[in-house]
Amino acid sequence: QVQLVESGGGLVQPGGSLRLSCVATGFIFTVSTMNWYRQAPGKQREFVARISGASSPYYADSVAGRFTISRDNAKNTAYLQMNFLKPEDTAVYYCNREGTTSWGQGTQVTVSS
């Protein structure tokens, strides 16, 4: 059974940083492309970043240059390092296996002064 557990969110001031983690079980993580999405209140779920099984990353234009996606296959974990955070980054962040509709509980990121 697929399980995804996001963590690492919190309250941070504009310009600050957070690192999100996603621990995945129930599938072969090593060969799975992993995505990060986010959803702000009143908005649709938005793609943030993707990392392939070979660790090739891809980013939404809104976060490119500020966020870095990575993975540790030995720990079945995907990460999202978020730097230079902006108020518009405020959202619940979710991880997801590419091509599936399984989601964890998400982790809240709030960027506010």
VOMI-913770 format. One record per residue: residue number from 1; residue in one letter; y, z, x of N, C-alpha, C, O in turn. Coordinates in Angstrom, 1 decimal. Each point is the difference from the previous one (the first is absolute). Example, Ala and Ser with C-alpha at 12.3 -4.5 7.8 and 13.67 -1.06 7.14 Angstrom:
<rovos>
    nr   rest      n.v      n.w      n.u     ca.v     ca.w     ca.u      c.v      c.w      c.u      o.v      o.w      o.u
     1      A     -5.7      7.8     13.2      1.2      0.0     -0.9      1.2      0.0      0.9      0.0      0.7      1.0
     2      S      1.1     -1.4     -1.4      1.1      0.0      0.9      1.1      0.8     -0.8      1.1      0.1      0.5
</rovos>
This chain:
<rovos>
    nr   rest      n.v      n.w      n.u     ca.v     ca.w     ca.u      c.v      c.w      c.u      o.v      o.w      o.u
     1      Q     -1.2      0.0      0.8      1.2      0.0     -0.8      1.2      0.0      0.9      0.2      0.8      0.9
     2      V      0.8     -1.7     -1.2      1.2     -0.1      0.8      0.9      1.2     -0.3      0.2      0.4     -1.1
     3      Q      0.2      0.2      2.2      1.0      1.1     -0.1      1.1     -0.3      1.0     -0.2     -0.3      1.2
     4      L      1.4      0.5     -1.6      1.2     -0.2      0.8      0.9      1.2     -0.1      0.4      0.4     -1.2
     5      V      0.0      0.2      2.3      0.8      1.3     -0.1      1.2     -0.3      0.9     -0.1      0.0      1.2
     6      E      1.3     -0.1     -1.8      1.2     -0.1      0.7      0.7      1.3      0.2     -0.2      0.9     -0.8
     7      S      0.8     -0.8      1.9      0.7      1.2      0.4      1.2     -0.3      0.9      0.1     -1.1      0.5
     8      G      0.7      2.1     -0.3      1.1     -0.1      1.0      1.4     -0.2     -0.5      1.0      0.0      0.7
     9      G     -0.9     -0.1     -2.1      1.3     -0.2     -0.6      0.8      1.3      0.1     -0.5      1.0      0.4
    10      G      1.8     -1.2     -0.8      0.8      1.2     -0.1      1.5     -0.4     -0.2      0.3     -1.2     -0.3
    11      L      0.6      2.1      0.5      1.4     -0.2     -0.1      0.6     -0.2      1.4     -0.2      0.8      0.9
    12      V      1.0     -1.8     -0.8      0.6     -0.3      1.3      1.4     -0.6     -0.2      0.2     -0.7     -1.0
    13      Q      0.7      0.9      1.9      1.3     -0.5     -0.1      0.0     -1.5      0.4     -0.8     -0.4      0.8
    14      P      1.8     -0.3     -1.2      0.1     -1.4      0.4      0.1     -0.1      1.5      0.6      0.8      0.7
    15      G     -1.4     -1.8     -0.1     -0.1     -0.1      1.4     -1.2      0.7      0.6     -0.3     -0.2      1.2
    16      G     -0.3      1.1     -2.0     -1.1      0.7      0.5     -1.3     -0.7      0.0     -0.1     -1.2     -0.3
    17      S     -1.0      1.9      0.7     -1.3     -0.7      0.1     -1.1      0.9     -0.7      0.1      1.2     -0.1
    18      L     -1.1     -1.9     -0.3     -1.2      0.6     -0.5     -1.2     -0.8      0.4      0.1     -1.2      0.2
    19      R     -1.3      1.8     -0.1     -1.2     -0.8      0.3     -1.0      0.4     -1.1     -0.4      1.1     -0.2
    20      L      0.0     -2.2     -0.6     -0.9      0.2     -1.1     -1.5     -0.3      0.6     -0.1     -0.9      0.8
    21      S     -0.8      1.5     -1.4     -1.4     -0.2      0.3     -0.8     -0.3     -1.3      0.3      0.4     -1.0
    22      C     -1.3     -1.2      1.2     -0.9     -0.4     -1.1     -1.5      0.1      0.6     -0.4     -0.8      0.8
    23      V     -0.3      1.8     -1.3     -1.4      0.2      0.4     -0.9     -0.7     -1.1      0.1      0.3     -1.2
    24      A     -0.9     -1.2      1.7     -0.8     -0.8     -0.9     -1.5      0.2      0.2     -0.5      0.2      1.1
    25      T     -0.2     -0.1     -2.2     -1.4      0.1      0.0     -0.6     -0.9     -1.1      0.7     -0.4     -0.9
    26      G     -2.0      0.1      1.0     -0.7     -0.7     -1.0     -0.1     -1.5      0.2     -0.5     -0.8     -0.8
    27      F      1.0      0.3      1.9     -0.1     -1.4      0.4      0.0     -0.1      1.5      0.3      0.9      0.7
    28      I     -0.6     -2.1     -0.2      0.0     -0.3      1.4      1.4     -0.2      0.5      0.6     -1.1     -0.1
    29      F      0.0      2.2      0.6      1.5      0.0      0.3      0.3     -1.0      1.1      1.0     -0.7      0.0
    30      T     -1.9      0.6      1.0      0.3     -0.7      1.2      0.3     -1.5     -0.3      0.9     -0.6      0.7
    31      V     -1.5      0.0     -1.6      0.2     -1.4     -0.3      0.9     -0.2     -1.3      0.0     -1.1     -0.5
    32      S      0.6      2.1      0.1      0.8     -0.1     -1.2      1.5      0.0      0.3      0.5      0.8      0.8
    33      T      0.2     -1.8     -1.4      1.4      0.0      0.0      0.6      1.1     -0.9     -0.4      0.1     -1.1
    34      M      1.3      0.6      1.7      0.6      1.1     -0.8      1.5     -0.3     -0.2      0.7     -0.5      0.8
    35      N     -0.2      0.9     -2.0      1.3     -0.2     -0.4      0.7      1.3     -0.3     -0.6      1.0     -0.4
    36      W      1.9     -0.9      0.6      0.9      1.0     -0.6      0.9     -0.6     -1.1      0.6     -1.0      0.3
    37      Y     -0.6      1.7     -1.4      0.9     -0.4     -1.1      0.9      1.2     -0.3     -0.3      1.1      0.4
    38      R      1.4     -1.3     -1.1      0.8      1.1     -0.5      0.5     -0.3     -1.4      0.1     -1.2     -0.4
    39      Q      0.2      2.2     -0.3      0.6     -0.2     -1.4      1.1      1.1     -0.2     -0.3      1.2      0.0
    40      A      1.5     -1.7     -0.2      1.1      0.8     -0.3      0.1      0.2     -1.6     -0.5     -0.8     -0.7
    41      P      1.1      1.9      0.3      0.2      0.2     -1.5      0.6     -1.2     -0.6      1.1     -0.5      0.4
    42      G     -1.7      0.0     -1.5      0.6     -1.1     -0.8     -0.2     -1.4      0.7      0.5     -1.0     -0.6
    43      K     -1.3      1.0      1.7     -0.2     -1.3      0.6     -1.5     -0.3      0.1     -0.8      0.9     -0.1
    44      Q      0.6     -2.2      0.4     -1.4     -0.4      0.2     -0.5      0.4      1.3      0.7      0.3      1.0
    45      R     -2.1     -0.2     -0.9     -0.6      0.3      1.3      0.4     -1.1      1.0     -0.1     -1.2     -0.4
    46      E      0.4      1.5      1.6      0.6     -0.9      1.0     -0.9      0.0      1.2     -0.3      1.1      0.6
    47      F      0.0     -2.3     -0.1     -0.7     -0.1      1.3      0.9      0.5      1.1      1.2     -0.4      0.1
    48      V     -1.8      1.1      0.9      0.8      0.5      1.1     -0.6     -0.5      1.3      0.8     -0.6      0.8
    49      A     -2.1      0.7     -0.5     -0.5     -0.4      1.3     -1.5     -0.2     -0.2     -0.7      0.5     -0.9
    50      R      0.1     -1.3      1.8     -1.4     -0.4      0.1     -0.5      0.0      1.4      0.8     -0.4      0.9
    51      I     -2.0      0.9     -0.7     -0.6     -0.1      1.3     -1.5     -0.5     -0.1     -0.7      0.6     -0.9
    52      S      0.4     -1.6      1.6     -1.4     -0.6     -0.1     -0.9      0.9      0.8      0.3      0.9      0.7
    53      G     -1.6     -1.2     -0.8     -1.1      0.7      0.7      0.2     -0.2      1.5     -0.4      0.9      0.8
    54      A      1.0     -2.0     -0.4      0.3     -0.2      1.4      1.4      0.6      0.5      0.5     -0.3      1.1
    55      S      0.1      1.0     -2.0      1.3      0.7      0.2      1.2     -0.9      0.1      1.0      0.3      0.6
    56      S     -1.1     -1.5     -1.3      1.1     -0.8     -0.1      0.9      0.4     -1.1     -0.5      0.1     -1.2
    57      P      1.8      0.2      1.4      0.8      0.6     -1.0      0.9     -1.1     -0.7      0.3     -1.0      0.5
    58      Y      0.1      1.4     -1.7      1.0     -0.8     -0.8      0.8      0.9     -0.8     -0.5      1.0     -0.5
    59      Y      1.8     -1.3      0.4      1.0      0.9     -0.7      0.8     -0.7     -1.0      0.3     -1.2      0.1
    60      A      0.1      1.9     -1.2      1.0     -0.5     -0.9      1.3      0.0      0.8      0.3      0.7      0.9
    61      D      0.5     -1.7     -1.4      1.3     -0.1      0.7      0.9      1.2     -0.1      0.8      0.3      0.9
    62      S     -1.0      0.5     -2.0      0.8      1.2     -0.2     -0.3      1.1      1.1      0.9      0.9      0.1
    63      V     -2.0     -1.0      0.5     -0.4      1.1      1.0     -0.2     -0.5      1.4     -0.1      0.8      0.9
    64      A      0.0     -2.1     -0.8     -0.2     -0.6      1.4      1.0      0.5      1.0      1.2      0.0     -0.3
    65      G     -1.7      0.4      1.4      0.9      0.5      1.1      0.2      1.5     -0.1      0.5      0.6      1.0
    66      R     -0.8      0.0     -2.1      0.1      1.5     -0.2     -1.3      0.7     -0.1     -0.2      1.1      0.5
    67      F     -0.8     -1.8     -1.2     -1.3      0.6     -0.2     -1.0     -0.6      0.9      0.1     -1.2      0.4
    68      T     -1.2      2.0      0.0     -1.1     -0.5      0.7     -1.3      0.5     -0.6     -0.2      1.2     -0.2
    69      I     -0.6     -2.2     -0.1     -1.4      0.3     -0.6     -1.0      0.0      1.2      0.1     -0.8      0.9
    70      S     -1.0      1.7     -1.0     -1.1      0.1      1.1     -1.2      0.5     -0.7      0.0      0.4     -1.1
    71      R     -1.1     -0.3      1.9     -1.2      0.5     -0.5     -0.8      0.6      1.1      0.1     -0.3      1.2
    72      D     -1.0      1.3     -1.5     -0.9      0.6      0.9     -1.4     -0.1     -0.6     -0.3      0.8     -0.9
    73      N     -0.4     -1.8      1.3     -1.3     -0.2     -0.7     -1.0      1.1      0.2     -0.9      0.3     -0.8
    74      A      1.0      0.4      1.9     -0.9      1.2      0.3      0.2      1.1     -1.1     -0.9      0.8     -0.2
    75      K      2.1     -0.8     -0.3      0.4      1.0     -1.0      0.1     -0.5     -1.4      0.3      0.7     -0.9
    76      N     -0.6     -2.0      0.7      0.1     -0.6     -1.3      1.4      0.2     -0.6      0.1      0.3     -1.2
    77      T      0.9     -0.4      2.0      1.3      0.3     -0.4      1.0     -1.1      0.3      0.0     -0.6      1.0
    78      A      0.9      0.3     -2.0      1.1     -0.9      0.2      1.3      0.9      0.0      0.1      1.0     -0.7
    79      Y      0.8     -1.5      1.4      1.3      0.8      0.2      1.2     -0.9     -0.3     -0.1     -1.3      0.1
    80      L      1.2      1.9     -0.5      1.2     -0.7     -0.2      1.1      0.8      0.6      0.4      1.1     -0.5
    81      Q      0.1     -1.5      1.7      1.1      0.7      0.7      1.3     -0.6     -0.6      0.2     -1.2      0.1
    82      M      0.6      2.1     -0.7      1.2     -0.5     -0.6      1.2      0.6      0.7      0.2      1.2      0.1
    83      N      0.6     -2.1      0.5      1.2      0.4      0.8      1.2     -0.5     -0.7      0.0     -0.9     -0.8
    84      F      1.2      1.5      1.1      1.3     -0.5     -0.5     -0.1     -0.1     -1.5      0.4     -1.0     -0.6
    85      L     -0.9      2.1      0.0     -0.2      0.0     -1.5      1.3     -0.1     -0.7      1.1      0.5      0.4
    86      K     -1.1     -1.2     -1.6      1.1     -0.2     -0.8     -0.2      0.6     -1.4     -1.2      0.1     -0.4
    87      P      2.2      0.2     -0.4     -0.2      0.5     -1.3     -0.9     -0.9     -0.9     -0.8      0.4     -0.8
    88      E      0.9     -1.7      1.0     -0.7     -1.0     -0.7     -1.5      0.0      0.3     -0.8     -0.6     -0.7
    89      D      0.4      1.4      1.8     -1.4      0.1      0.3     -0.7      1.1     -0.9     -1.2      0.2      0.1
    90      T      2.0      0.5     -0.8     -0.5      1.1     -0.9     -1.0     -0.6     -1.0      0.3     -0.9     -0.7
    91      A     -1.5      1.4      0.7     -1.1     -0.5     -0.8     -1.2      0.9      0.2     -0.1      0.8      0.9
    92      V     -0.9     -1.1     -1.8     -1.4      0.5      0.3     -0.7     -1.1      0.8      0.0     -1.1     -0.4
    93      Y     -0.6      1.5      1.5     -0.7     -0.9      0.9     -1.5      0.0     -0.2     -0.5      1.1      0.0
    94      Y     -0.1     -2.2     -0.1     -1.4     -0.1     -0.3     -0.7     -0.9      1.1      0.6     -1.0      0.5
    95      C     -1.8      1.3     -0.1     -0.8     -0.9      0.8     -1.0     -0.7     -0.9     -0.4      0.5     -1.1
    96      N     -0.2     -1.6      1.5     -0.9     -0.8     -0.8     -0.8     -0.9      0.9      0.6     -0.6      1.0
    97      R     -1.8      0.4     -1.3     -0.8     -1.0      0.7      0.3     -1.4     -0.5      0.0     -0.2     -1.3
    98      E      0.2     -0.7      2.1      0.4     -1.4     -0.4     -1.0     -0.5     -1.0     -1.2      0.0      0.2
    99      G      1.7     -0.6     -1.3     -0.9     -0.6     -1.0     -0.6      0.9     -1.0     -0.8     -0.4     -0.8
   100      T      1.2      1.7      0.8     -0.5      1.0     -0.9      1.1      0.6     -0.8      1.2     -0.2      0.3
   101      T     -1.6      0.9     -1.3      1.0      0.7     -0.9     -0.2      1.5      0.1      0.3      0.7     -1.0
   102      S     -0.9     -0.2      2.0     -0.2      1.5      0.2      1.2      0.5      0.7      0.5     -0.5      1.0
   103      W      0.0      1.6     -1.6      1.2      0.7      0.6     -0.2      1.5      0.1     -0.8      0.6     -0.8
   104      G      1.4      0.0      1.8      0.0      1.4      0.1      1.1      0.6     -0.9      0.6     -0.6     -0.8
   105      Q     -0.4      1.9      1.0      1.0      0.7     -0.8      1.4     -0.4      0.5      1.0      0.2     -0.8
   106      G     -0.9     -0.6      2.0      1.3     -0.4      0.5      0.7      1.2      0.7     -0.4      1.2     -0.3
   107      T      1.4     -1.5      1.1      0.8      1.1      0.6      1.5     -0.3     -0.2      0.4     -1.1      0.2
   108      Q      0.3      2.1     -0.6      1.4     -0.2     -0.4      0.9      0.0      1.3     -0.1      0.9      0.8
   109      V      0.9     -1.9     -0.7      1.0     -0.1      1.1      1.4      0.0     -0.7      0.3     -0.9     -0.8
   110      T      0.5      1.9      1.2      1.4      0.0     -0.6      1.0      0.0      1.2     -0.1      0.9      0.9
   111      V      1.0     -1.8     -1.0      1.0     -0.2      1.1      1.3      0.3     -0.7      0.5     -0.8     -0.8
   112      S      0.1      1.9      1.2      1.3      0.4     -0.6      0.7      0.9      0.9     -0.5      0.8      0.8
   113      S      1.9     -0.9     -0.9      0.8      0.9      0.8      0.5      1.1     -0.9      0.8      0.9      0.5
</rovos>
